[in-house]
C-alpha cells in the first residue's frame, strides 16, 4: 500500500502528463508497492483536481469487459473510470488529435440513467429498469503512462479514458434486444472492425450492474442523468490527425467524427 502522499504524487504526475501530452513512467515502477486500492484512490485524486479546475463529472466508463482483455491484464473483473464534461463530444465533432498522446477508438453503447441506482446486489434487470435510454457511443482511449503497463497503471490513469462521442438514435432499453446491437467501424472509408453488443459480458447491462455494486463499496452509486459507457465490443483502432471515422449501428443510426 502507498501513503496518501505517494498517492497524491501519482495523481499530480498524471495531471502533468495530461497537460504536456507526454507519457510518464509507469506508476507501478515508480511505486512498486502500489495496489488496486491505491490506483483507484489516485484516480479519485486526479478527478478531484480536474473538477476543482472547472470540469464537471457527468458519468462513468467501464473497461476490461471482455475475457481476453481481463486475461491480458491478469484481472478477473472489469475496471472503471469517470467521465468529465470537457471530454464529451457529439456526432459530427472535429476533434484535435493533439489533445491526446496516442489515441485509439472503440465502439460502445452508452446508458443514460433515468433514476438513481445503488447496490448492493444490483442485477441486469435493475439496470434496465433504471435506464432512461441507450444510445450509440464511441470511446477514445488514451494512456498517460509508458508501456508495459500493469493494471494498477491503467486504473490510476482513469481506466485509460480519453473522450466519449455520442450520436445515432437513442432507444428505450426495452425497445430492442440490446444484446444484439451490431456495429461496423470505418476509418477513412475502410471497415476496420465490427462487433455485437452481446460481447460485453453477455449483456451490455451486466457491466453496469457490476459497476453499481463496486460503487456501493465506496459509498456511492449511479445518479439520474449520468451517462455510463458499458464497454467496447470491438478491438481498439488507432486514430490520428486527418482520419475520418464512421461507426454504423444499422437501425440505431451512425456516428461520424474527424480528427484534425
MOWO-V797239 format. One record per residue. N is the residue number from 1. RES is the residue in three letters. PHI is phi in whole degrees, 0 to 359 (* if undefined). NEAR is the number of other C-alpha atoms within 10 Angstrom. D_CENTER is the distance of its C-alpha to the mean C-alpha in Angstrom with 1 decimal. Layout:
# MOWO-V797239
N;RES;PHI;NEAR;D_CENTER / N;RES;PHI;NEAR;D_CENTER
This chain:
# MOWO-V797239
1;UNK;*;14;25.5 / 2;UNK;262;15;25.3 / 3;UNK;283;10;27.2 / 4;UNK;297;12;25.6 / 5;UNK;296;9;26.9 / 6;UNK;294;16;25.2 / 7;UNK;298;25;21.8 / 8;UNK;295;18;22.5 / 9;UNK;299;15;23.5 / 10;UNK;297;26;20.3 / 11;UNK;297;25;18.3 / 12;UNK;297;16;20.9 / 13;UNK;295;19;20.6 / 14;UNK;292;26;16.9 / 15;UNK;298;19;17.8 / 16;UNK;296;15;20.6 / 17;UNK;299;18;18.6 / 18;UNK;294;21;16.4 / 19;UNK;290;11;19.7 / 20;UNK;268;13;21.6 / 21;UNK;60;16;19.1 / 22;UNK;237;17;20.7 / 23;UNK;296;18;19.0 / 24;UNK;257;17;20.5 / 25;UNK;302;18;21.9 / 26;UNK;303;21;19.8 / 27;UNK;297;26;20.0 / 28;UNK;292;20;21.1 / 29;UNK;272;12;24.1 / 30;UNK;292;12;24.9 / 31;UNK;233;14;24.7 / 32;UNK;302;11;25.6 / 33;UNK;273;11;25.8 / 34;UNK;297;19;22.1 / 35;UNK;237;16;20.7 / 36;UNK;304;15;17.5 / 37;UNK;300;14;18.8 / 38;UNK;299;21;19.4 / 39;UNK;298;27;15.9 / 40;UNK;292;23;14.3 / 41;UNK;293;19;17.3 / 42;UNK;299;27;16.7 / 43;UNK;303;26;13.1 / 44;UNK;296;20;14.9 / 45;UNK;293;20;17.7 / 46;UNK;300;23;15.5 / 47;UNK;296;22;14.0 / 48;UNK;301;15;17.7 / 49;UNK;294;14;19.0 / 50;UNK;294;16;16.7 / 51;UNK;292;14;17.7 / 52;UNK;298;10;21.2 / 53;UNK;268;9;21.3 / 54;UNK;115;11;20.5 / 55;UNK;287;16;16.8 / 56;UNK;233;16;15.9 / 57;UNK;282;17;13.1 / 58;UNK;239;17;12.2 / 59;UNK;168;21;9.6 / 60;UNK;220;22;6.8 / 61;UNK;237;24;3.4 / 62;UNK;242;21;5.1 / 63;UNK;236;23;5.8 / 64;UNK;55;23;9.5 / 65;UNK;276;24;10.5 / 66;UNK;266;19;13.4 / 67;UNK;298;16;16.6 / 68;UNK;298;11;17.1 / 69;UNK;291;16;13.9 / 70;UNK;296;17;14.9 / 71;UNK;295;12;18.4 / 72;UNK;296;11;17.6 / 73;UNK;264;17;16.0 / 74;UNK;57;11;18.8 / 75;UNK;242;14;16.8 / 76;UNK;246;12;17.8 / 77;UNK;207;16;14.7 / 78;UNK;291;20;10.9 / 79;UNK;230;24;9.1 / 80;UNK;213;28;6.9 / 81;UNK;216;25;6.3 / 82;UNK;248;19;7.4 / 83;UNK;250;24;7.4 / 84;UNK;255;21;10.8 / 85;UNK;295;15;13.2 / 86;UNK;280;14;14.2 / 87;UNK;243;16;11.0 / 88;UNK;248;14;11.5 / 89;UNK;239;18;13.7 / 90;UNK;257;16;15.9 / 91;UNK;311;18;17.4 / 92;UNK;89;15;19.9 / 93;UNK;295;14;18.4 / 94;UNK;252;14;19.8 / 95;UNK;250;16;17.3 / 96;UNK;280;13;18.8 / 97;UNK;296;17;17.9 / 98;UNK;289;13;19.5 / 99;UNK;283;15;16.7 / 100;UNK;234;22;14.8 / 101;UNK;269;19;16.3 / 102;UNK;213;19;15.6 / 103;UNK;288;22;13.0 / 104;UNK;226;18;11.9 / 105;UNK;232;22;10.7 / 106;UNK;230;21;9.4 / 107;UNK;263;30;10.7 / 108;UNK;215;29;9.2 / 109;UNK;243;24;10.6 / 110;UNK;247;26;9.9 / 111;UNK;257;31;12.1 / 112;UNK;253;23;14.1 / 113;UNK;284;23;16.0 / 114;UNK;265;19;19.8 / 115;UNK;205;16;20.8 / 116;UNK;296;14;19.9 / 117;UNK;217;22;18.9 / 118;UNK;227;21;19.6 / 119;UNK;273;20;20.5 / 120;UNK;276;15;22.2 / 121;UNK;77;11;22.7 / 122;UNK;295;19;20.2 / 123;UNK;233;17;20.3 / 124;UNK;306;15;19.1 / 125;UNK;292;12;21.9 / 126;UNK;294;16;21.1 / 127;UNK;297;26;17.7 / 128;UNK;299;21;19.4 / 129;UNK;292;14;22.1 / 130;UNK;272;19;20.0 / 131;UNK;273;25;17.8 / 132;UNK;278;19;19.5 / 133;UNK;205;19;17.9 / 134;UNK;237;24;15.4 / 135;UNK;215;21;14.8 / 136;UNK;300;27;13.6 / 137;UNK;208;26;10.5 / 138;UNK;241;28;9.4 / 139;UNK;245;26;6.4 / 140;UNK;268;22;8.1 / 141;UNK;258;21;7.3 / 142;UNK;205;22;10.1 / 143;UNK;249;27;11.9 / 144;UNK;260;29;14.5 / 145;UNK;237;24;16.6 / 146;UNK;284;13;19.1 / 147;UNK;260;12;19.4 / 148;UNK;281;9;19.9 / 149;UNK;255;16;17.1 / 150;UNK;274;15;17.4 / 151;UNK;299;19;14.7 / 152;UNK;295;21;15.7 / 153;UNK;295;30;14.9 / 154;UNK;294;27;11.3 / 155;UNK;296;23;10.9 / 156;UNK;301;30;13.0 / 157;UNK;275;29;11.2 / 158;UNK;54;27;8.3 / 159;UNK;54;26;6.6 / 160;UNK;63;21;7.2 / 161;UNK;288;26;5.0 / 162;UNK;243;25;7.8 / 163;UNK;194;22;8.0 / 164;UNK;231;24;7.8 / 165;UNK;238;23;11.1 / 166;UNK;242;23;12.7 / 167;UNK;182;20;16.1 / 168;UNK;71;20;18.5 / 169;UNK;255;16;20.3 / 170;UNK;293;18;19.0 / 171;UNK;229;16;20.5 / 172;UNK;286;15;21.4 / 173;UNK;299;20;20.0 / 174;UNK;260;13;23.5 / 175;UNK;296;10;24.4 / 176;UNK;222;10;23.5 / 177;UNK;281;11;22.6 / 178;UNK;288;19;18.8 / 179;UNK;291;16;18.9 / 180;UNK;243;15;20.6 / 181;UNK;279;19;18.7 / 182;UNK;252;19;19.0 / 183;UNK;204;24;17.9 / 184;UNK;244;18;19.0 / 185;UNK;240;25;17.4 / 186;UNK;248;18;20.1 / 187;UNK;237;19;20.5 / 188;UNK;55;12;23.8 / 189;UNK;85;11;25.3 / 190;UNK;247;10;24.6 / 191;UNK;291;14;22.5 / 192;UNK;263;14;20.3 / 193;UNK;210;18;18.3 / 194;UNK;211;17;18.6 / 195;UNK;187;19;17.4 / 196;UNK;227;20;17.6 / 197;UNK;292;25;15.3 / 198;UNK;297;18;17.4 / 199;UNK;294;18;15.9 / 200;UNK;274;24;13.0 / 201;UNK;58;19;15.2 / 202;UNK;86;14;18.0 / 203;UNK;198;17;16.7 / 204;UNK;297;28;13.4 / 205;UNK;278;28;14.4 / 206;UNK;296;20;15.0 / 207;UNK;294;29;11.6 / 208;UNK;289;27;11.8 / 209;UNK;299;23;15.3 / 210;UNK;301;22;14.3 / 211;UNK;298;26;11.9 / 212;UNK;302;21;14.9 / 213;UNK;291;22;17.3 / 214;UNK;294;19;15.4 / 215;UNK;293;16;15.3 / 216;UNK;300;17;18.9 / 217;UNK;295;12;19.8 / 218;UNK;250;8;19.0 / 219;UNK;83;10;20.7 / 220;UNK;216;14;18.3 / 221;UNK;194;17;16.5 / 222;UNK;266;25;14.9 / 223;UNK;243;17;17.0 / 224;UNK;308;15;18.5 / 225;UNK;93;16;16.9 / 226;UNK;289;18;13.3 / 227;UNK;254;23;10.6 / 228;UNK;232;25;8.1 / 229;UNK;279;30;5.7 / 230;UNK;277;28;7.7 / 231;UNK;120;30;6.8 / 232;UNK;277;26;8.5 / 233;UNK;242;24;12.3 / 234;UNK;223;22;13.4 / 235;UNK;285;16;13.5 / 236;UNK;293;17;12.1 / 237;UNK;243;17;14.8 / 238;UNK;297;14;16.1 / 239;UNK;228;18;16.6 / 240;UNK;207;16;19.2 / 241;UNK;305;12;21.4 / 242;UNK;97;12;23.5 / 243;UNK;284;15;21.2 / 244;UNK;243;17;21.1 / 245;UNK;248;21;18.4 / 246;UNK;224;21;19.0 / 247;UNK;248;26;17.1 / 248;UNK;253;21;19.7 / 249;UNK;258;23;19.0 / 250;UNK;63;13;22.8 / 251;UNK;299;11;23.9 / 252;UNK;267;18;20.7 / 253;UNK;87;15;21.2 / 254;UNK;218;20;19.4 / 255;UNK;234;23;17.2 / 256;UNK;234;22;18.7 / 257;UNK;219;19;17.7 / 258;UNK;229;21;19.7 / 259;UNK;246;16;19.3 / 260;UNK;246;12;22.1
